[in-house]
């Protein structure tokens, strides 16, 4: 039963670390988060019943590939789903060679799942703590030449009825510092889009004004954590401002940024549409492609200029939009396993 893999999955890591890593290339991709990054874990864990596919695409909360699919493809890396690993074998099979995707749809920023009642489904912080604990138990450090990604927090506000941003900020901050503490060097961090502007904010007794306020507070708190970590010259913190990207969606070619695609079956064409939002909560695959392009532009730039806006998170802001537009115009392809430079201690 693949659900069992979630409970025991963290024993894997003594088998998965490379014996030698390049100092200038991403050789693995590790993904921590929720449905915005989950390429099939919750789908496997629920017996392939959630999210319903179709209309969702192959267990993803969208109509096509997610940002992590697009980024992984450009980097030449395809992380193994945690729930695809058989831990009954020694060593577990398959042995991940390109990283692992730990993200689960519905994950809270903390220890559990905010949507599916199952104690074996880890929240973002538990994903990271389990990963780090296994490294430490085996006296190992994580691969410093891998790319680690974190994106979460929205489920706390949508499904745990949290209006106080302090807990999700604390959880994400602890997750980031834990990764740094066990040796991660290259970390991709996403802030939240304005949750009050999503179609789902207008249903089920949610308060759009409160959600927008919580988003702003969360993004500011996350920006402070990232800013503090960025003082360490040995770290390469790559921040993606999805808040600004979503606010600029119309300029990026989306013709409908207020409705979900699924709410308009008369004009919704899965995989080929101009909607920003798929189901009320999640971006369409076109939206994910824009997020991926922003991430790749930031990786290519090696650094992201600090935003002067009080809504940013060391934000891409206009830089992100320009980078995305340039990528669309040039149709450039990022060289596989993009080099990332950082100062040696």
C-alpha positions in Angstrom: 0.0 0.0 0.0 1.6 3.2 -1.1 0.1 5.1 1.9 2.6 3.1 4.0 5.4 4.7 2.1 4.5 8.1 3.5 4.9 6.8 7.1 8.2 5.2 6.5 9.6 7.0 3.5 12.2 9.0 5.3 14.4 5.9 5.8 15.4 6.2 2.2 17.9 8.9 2.4 21.0 6.8 3.3 20.6 5.2 -0.1 20.0 8.2 -2.3 22.9 10.6 -1.8 25.4 10.9 -4.6 28.9 9.9 -3.9 30.2 12.9 -5.7 28.5 16.1 -6.8 29.5 18.7 -9.2 30.3 22.1 -7.6 28.6 24.0 -10.4 25.5 22.1 -11.4 22.2 21.2 -10.0 22.4 17.4 -9.9 19.1 16.8 -8.0 15.8 18.5 -7.3 14.0 18.3 -4.0 10.5 19.6 -3.7 8.6 20.5 -0.5 5.1 21.9 -0.5 1.4 21.4 -1.2 -0.9 21.0 -4.2 0.9 23.8 -6.0 3.9 21.5 -6.3 2.4 18.0 -5.9 2.8 16.0 -9.1 1.0 12.9 -7.8 1.7 12.1 -4.1 -1.8 12.8 -2.8 -3.3 11.1 -5.9 -1.3 7.9 -5.1 -2.0 8.1 -1.3 -5.8 8.4 -1.9 -5.9 5.4 -4.3 -5.9 7.8 -7.3 -9.2 9.3 -6.3 -8.1 12.9 -5.4 -7.8 15.1 -7.3 -10.3 13.5 -9.8 -8.4 13.0 -13.0 -9.7 13.9 -15.5 -10.6 16.8 -15.6 -7.4 17.2 -13.6 -4.2 16.2 -15.4 -2.6 13.0 -14.2 -3.1 13.6 -10.5 -2.1 17.2 -10.5 -4.3 20.1 -9.4 -4.3 21.7 -12.8 -5.2 21.0 -16.4 -1.6 20.1 -17.4 2.0 20.1 -16.1 2.9 22.2 -13.0 5.7 24.7 -12.6 7.9 21.9 -11.1 7.4 19.8 -14.2 8.4 22.7 -16.5 11.4 23.6 -14.3 12.5 20.0 -13.9 12.3 19.5 -17.7 14.5 22.5 -18.4 17.0 21.5 -15.7 17.1 17.9 -17.0 15.8 16.6 -13.6 12.7 14.6 -12.8 12.3 14.0 -9.0 10.8 10.8 -7.9 7.4 11.0 -6.1 7.7 9.9 -2.5 4.7 7.6 -3.0 6.3 5.9 -6.0 9.1 4.5 -3.9 8.7 0.9 -2.7 10.2 0.8 0.8 9.6 -3.0 1.2 12.8 -3.6 -0.8 16.3 -3.1 0.5 17.5 -0.8 -0.8 14.1 0.9 -1.7 13.2 0.9 -5.4 13.5 2.9 -7.4 16.5 4.6 -5.8 15.9 8.3 -6.7 18.9 9.7 -8.6 17.4 13.0 -9.6 15.8 14.0 -6.3 12.4 13.5 -4.6 9.1 15.4 -4.6 7.7 15.4 -1.1 4.8 17.8 -1.8 1.3 16.6 -0.9 -1.9 18.3 -2.0 -3.6 19.8 1.1 -0.4 20.1 3.1 -0.5 22.7 5.8 2.7 24.7 6.5 3.2 22.6 9.6 3.0 18.9 10.4 -0.3 17.7 8.9 -2.7 17.9 6.1 -5.3 20.6 6.1 -7.7 18.9 3.6 -7.3 15.1 3.9 -7.7 13.5 7.3 -4.8 11.1 7.4 -2.0 11.3 10.0 0.5 9.8 7.6 0.3 12.7 5.2 3.0 15.3 6.1 2.7 19.0 6.1 5.5 21.1 4.6 7.4 21.4 7.9 7.1 17.7 8.6 8.4 16.9 5.1 11.5 19.0 5.7 12.0 17.8 9.3 11.7 14.1 8.3 14.2 14.7 5.5 16.7 16.5 7.8 16.3 13.9 10.6 17.2 11.1 8.3 20.3 13.0 7.2 21.4 13.6 10.7 20.6 10.0 11.8 23.0 8.8 9.1 25.6 11.4 9.8 25.2 12.8 6.4 24.7 16.2 4.9 22.3 16.9 2.1 23.6 17.3 -1.5 24.9 20.9 -1.6 24.6 20.9 -5.4 20.9 20.1 -5.5 18.1 22.6 -5.9 15.6 22.6 -2.9 12.2 24.3 -3.4 9.6 25.4 -0.8 6.2 26.7 -1.5 3.3 26.6 1.1 1.1 28.4 3.5 -2.1 28.9 1.5 -3.9 26.0 3.0 -3.5 27.4 6.5 -5.6 30.4 5.5 -8.1 28.6 3.3 -8.7 25.4 5.2 -7.5 25.8 8.8 -9.4 29.1 9.1 -6.2 30.8 10.2 -6.2 34.6 10.1 -3.0 34.9 12.0 0.0 34.6 9.7 2.5 34.1 12.5 2.2 30.3 12.6 2.7 29.7 8.8 5.5 32.2 8.8 7.1 30.4 11.7 6.7 27.0 10.1 8.1 28.1 6.7 11.0 29.9 8.5 11.8 26.8 10.5 11.7 24.6 7.3 14.1 27.0 5.6 16.5 27.2 8.5 16.4 23.4 8.9 17.4 22.9 5.3 20.2 25.3 5.6 21.3 23.6 8.9 21.7 20.3 7.2 23.7 21.7 4.3 21.3 22.9 1.5 22.9 25.7 -0.5 20.5 26.4 -3.4 16.9 27.1 -2.2 14.0 28.3 -4.4 11.4 30.0 -2.2 7.9 31.2 -3.3 5.7 33.7 -1.6 1.9 33.6 -2.0 -0.3 35.2 -4.6 -3.1 37.5 -3.2 -5.4 34.8 -1.8 -8.2 37.3 -1.5 -8.2 37.7 -5.3 -8.6 34.0 -6.2 -12.1 32.9 -7.3 -12.2 30.5 -4.3 -12.0 33.5 -1.9 -15.6 34.5 -2.9 -17.2 31.2 -1.9 -17.8 29.1 1.2 -18.0 32.0 3.6 -14.4 33.0 3.1 -13.6 36.7 3.5 -11.5 38.1 0.6 -10.4 41.1 2.6 -9.1 38.9 5.4 -7.4 36.6 3.0 -5.6 39.5 1.3 -4.5 40.9 4.7 -3.2 37.5 5.7 -1.3 37.2 2.4 0.4 40.5 2.8 1.4 39.7 6.4 2.7 36.3 5.4 4.7 37.6 2.5 6.3 40.3 4.6 7.3 37.8 7.3 8.7 35.4 4.7 10.6 38.2 3.2 12.3 39.0 6.5 13.3 35.3 6.9 14.7 35.2 3.4 16.5 38.5 3.9 18.2 37.2 7.0 19.3 34.0 5.4 20.6 35.9 2.3 23.2 37.6 4.5 25.0 34.3 4.4 27.2 34.5 1.3 27.5 30.7 1.1 23.7 30.5 0.4 22.0 31.0 -2.9 18.4 31.9 -2.0 16.3 32.3 -5.1 13.0 34.1 -4.4 10.0 34.1 -6.6 7.3 36.7 -6.1 4.1 35.0 -7.3 2.2 37.9 -5.7 3.5 40.3 -8.4 3.3 37.7 -11.2 -0.4 37.1 -10.5 -1.1 40.8 -10.3 0.6 41.2 -13.7 -1.2 38.2 -15.3 -3.2 40.4 -17.8 0.0 41.9 -19.1 1.4 38.4 -19.6 -1.4 37.4 -21.9 -4.2 36.0 -19.7 -7.6 37.2 -20.8 -9.5 35.9 -17.8 -7.9 36.4 -14.3 -11.1 36.6 -12.2 -12.9 33.3 -13.0 -11.8 29.7 -12.8 -11.6 27.8 -16.0 -13.8 25.0 -14.6 -16.6 27.5 -13.8 -16.8 28.3 -17.5 -17.2 25.0 -19.3 -18.5 26.8 -22.4 -15.1 28.4 -23.1 -12.7 26.4 -20.9 -10.3 24.4 -23.0 -8.0 22.3 -20.7 -4.3 22.6 -21.6 -5.0 25.4 -24.1 -6.7 28.4 -22.7 -6.1 32.0 -21.4 -7.5 31.5 -17.9 -5.1 32.1 -15.0 -6.9 29.9 -12.5 -8.0 26.3 -13.1 -10.4 25.4 -10.3 -10.7 28.4 -8.0 -7.5 27.7 -6.1 -4.8 26.6 -8.5 -3.2 28.0 -11.6 -3.9 26.5 -15.0 -0.9 24.9 -16.7 -0.5 28.2 -18.6 -0.2 29.9 -15.2 2.3 27.3 -14.0 4.3 27.9 -17.2 4.6 31.6 -16.3 5.7 30.7 -12.8 8.3 28.3 -14.2 9.6 30.9 -16.6 10.0 33.4 -13.7 11.8 30.7 -11.7 14.1 29.9 -14.6 14.8 33.6 -15.2 15.8 34.0 -11.6 18.0 31.0 -11.7 19.7 32.3 -14.9 20.2 35.7 -13.3 21.8 33.9 -10.2 20.3 36.5 -8.0 17.1 38.5 -7.5 17.1 42.2 -6.7 15.5 43.2 -3.5 12.0 44.7 -3.9 11.3 48.1 -2.6 7.6 47.3 -2.4 6.2 46.3 1.0 4.4 43.5 -0.8 7.5 41.8 -2.1 9.7 38.9 -1.0 13.1 40.0 -2.4 10.7 40.1 -5.3 11.0 39.5 -9.0 8.3 42.2 -9.4 8.8 43.9 -12.7 12.0 42.0 -13.2 10.1 38.8 -13.1 7.5 40.0 -15.7 10.2 41.3 -18.0 12.2 38.1 -17.6 9.1 36.0 -18.5 8.3 38.2 -21.5 11.8 38.0 -22.7 11.8 34.2 -22.4 8.5 34.0 -24.3 9.9 36.3 -27.0 13.2 34.5 -27.4 11.8 31.0 -26.7 15.1 30.4 -25.0 15.8 27.0 -23.5 17.7 26.8 -20.2 20.8 24.6 -20.5 20.2 21.3 -18.6 21.5 21.4 -15.0 22.1 25.1 -14.9 25.3 26.2 -13.1 24.8 28.1 -9.9 27.7 30.0 -8.3 28.0 30.7 -4.7 30.8 31.8 -2.4 32.8 29.2 -0.7 33.2 29.4 3.1 
